[in-house]
Amino acid sequence: MYIGRDLSELTLEPMERWELNELLYHQHIFSQLALYLSTEGASLHVKIIRELESRGPTHGDSGGWDHSSTPIYD
């Protein structure tokens, strides 16, 4: 379950100020709904992807006993 600011709150501030877990969560949701997004939604999805790319790798290994192999945004 996602615990954080919803999209209506986040769109009121610059994406540079979004937390990593917010970017990861909303990117995941947008990717699941990609076929159903309007032009505006697809544009926001691209902006989220670009912001994530500009922040660098979110994970770089296959995990371990003390950390997950994929980012956890919950």
C-alpha angles and dihedrals in degrees: 000000000000116000112189146073117326124236095260089059094044096051089062093067134050115276090236087071095053114109118243093247090054092051092047094047096048092043089054092049093047091049090053090051097038095120091055101043122117120227090269092050092048090050091052090048090054090049091052091050091049091049091051090049091050090055092057132235116347092198133010109178142048096258132253143216091287101041142032126254090229129044114267112219098175 
